[in-house]
Amino acid sequence: MSSQSQKKSQKRMKGIPVLHDELKKPHNIMLTGTSWKWLQLSAKEAGVSVGEFVERWIKSQIKDTSGALPL
């Protein structure tokens, strides 16, 4: 069993992060309708929410640049 599927089986508790090392907070971004539709379709194909799809993409970019952005 992968570590990700192990994390998904954990019971979610308010205020405790499950999939990531920190809690998620709401943020707003402006996108064209075309970009939003692409995100929705891509997230659906991946079996995750749009927010999780974007989160994974960002984390992959952070790993690719290995320390280029201070977080």
N, C-alpha and C positions, 0 to 999 in steps of 0.2 A: 504494500500500500504506500503510495507516495505521501510526502509530507503535506502536500496541498490537500489531498483528499482526507488526510487525518485531521487537518485544521478545520475542514468543512464539516466534519462530523461532530465538532465540539458544540456544546450548547451555547447559544449566544446570550450574553448577559449585558444589560445596559451599562455603558461606561467602560466596558472591557473590550479591547480590540481582539478580533479573531483572525482575520486574514492578513493583517499588517501589524507593524510594530507600534502604530499609533492610531488613535481614533480618527475617523474621517469627519470633515466639517463641510457644510454646504458652501459652494462657490458658484458664481455665475460666469458664463462665457457667452459671447455672441458668435453665432455661426450662421452661414447661409442655410437655406432649406436643403440644398443638395448635400452639403457636408453633414448635416444632422441625419438625413436619411441614410447616408453611407455608414455613419457611426452606428445607427440603430441596426442596420442589416449585418454589419460586421460583428457587432456584439452578439446578435442573435445566433449567428453561425458559430461563434465561439462559446455559446451557452452561458454568457454572463450579461450583466447590466451594462449600459453605456458607461456609467461611472467607473465600473471595474475594468472595462475594456480600455478606457483612457488611462486609468491608474497603471495598468500593466504596461501600456505603451510607454508612458513616462518613465517607469522604473527601468524598462529595457534601454531607454535612451541614457539614463543616468549611469547604468552599468557600462554602456558603450563609450561614454566620455570619461569614465573612471576619475572622478574628482574634479572635473572641469567647472562644476557649479558648487559653491558652498551651500550645504543644506543644514 
